[in-house]
Amino acid sequence: MRLYALDAWVADPAILIDKTELRTILRAGADSGRARVVGEAFHTFPNGALTGVLLLAQSHLSIHTWPELLLANIDLLTYGDVDGELALRVVSERLGATRTSVSIVARGRR
């Protein structure tokens, strides 16, 4: 099991408040990483920021946006044959990230 945490800074804050596009981006990431989506939920805050999560058969893929900081935080907790690095690369590219930082943490190991 692994937790991938991506911080993505973008040039255009409009992408960070577009719920339809963010849903499409997360689904593209999940699909590219061979994850199976089994549900989803998205919430828009008064300032336009979004929190969204795709429930995966293999755990979850979530996004939290801060348009005022040009920042999105994406978390992917997964196990099995999901390609987390590819999934996050697709998300980063589709967000138009100008700078990224990725952390990977192994989970559930003794």
N, C-alpha and C positions, 0 to 999 in steps of 0.2 A: 504494500500500500504506500502511496506517495501523496504528499501535499505539494502542489505547485502554487507559488504565489507570484503573480506578475504585477508590477507597477508600470503603467504605461502613460507617458506624457504625450499629449496630442497637440497639434498646431491649431486645430479648429474645434472650439468647445461645442459647436452645434451637434457633433456626433454624440456627445455625452448626455444629451437631453432627448435624443431621438429613440423612443422606446421601440418602435417598429424595427429600426435599423439595428439596434443593439440586440434585439431578439434574433434577428437574422444572423448577425455576427457570431453570437454564442452558438447558435445551431450549426453554423458552418464549421466552427472550431470543434464542436462535439463530433460532427460527422467525419471530419478529416482525421480525428484521432481514434475513430472506430468506437465511439461511445454510443450507447443507446439511450435516447431521451425518453423518459416515462412520465414527465410532468414538468410544469413550469409555473412561476409566479413572478410578477414584476410590480414595482410600486414607484410612482413618481412623487417626489417631494415638492413643496411649494416653490422652491427656487429652481425647479426643473431637474435637479439631480435624480438619479435613478438607482434603485437596487433591484437586481434581478437574479433569479436562480433557475437553472435547469436541473431537475432531478434526473439523475442518471441511474440506469441499472447498476452501474459501477460506482455510484456515490453522487457527487454534485459538481456543477460548474456555476460559479456566481460572479457577479460584477457589481461594483459600487462605484458611482461616479461623483466627481467634484468638478463641475464645469468652471467654477471660479479659480480652481488651481490647475486647470487643463489636465486633470489626472483621473485615471481609472485604475481601480484595484480589481484584479481578477484572481479568483481562487479555484483550483481544480483539485479535488480530492478523489483519487481513483485507485483502482486495483485491477489486476488481470492484464489483459492485452491492450489496454488503452494507451495510445501514444500521446502522452501529455505534452511533450515538447512540441510535437507537430501541432496539436490542438491550440496551444498558446501562441505559436508562431502565426497561425492563421488569424487568430483573434487580433494579435498585435498589428499585423499587416492591414487588416480590414479596418481597424480603428485609425489607421494613418499615424501610428505612433512615431514620434521623432526621437524618443529616448525610452529605454526600457530597463527594468531590473527584475531578474527572476531568481527566486529562491526555491530550492527543492528540499523537502524534508521527508525522510523515510519514516513511515508510521507503522506501529504494530509489530515492531521487531523487538526481540528480547536480547 
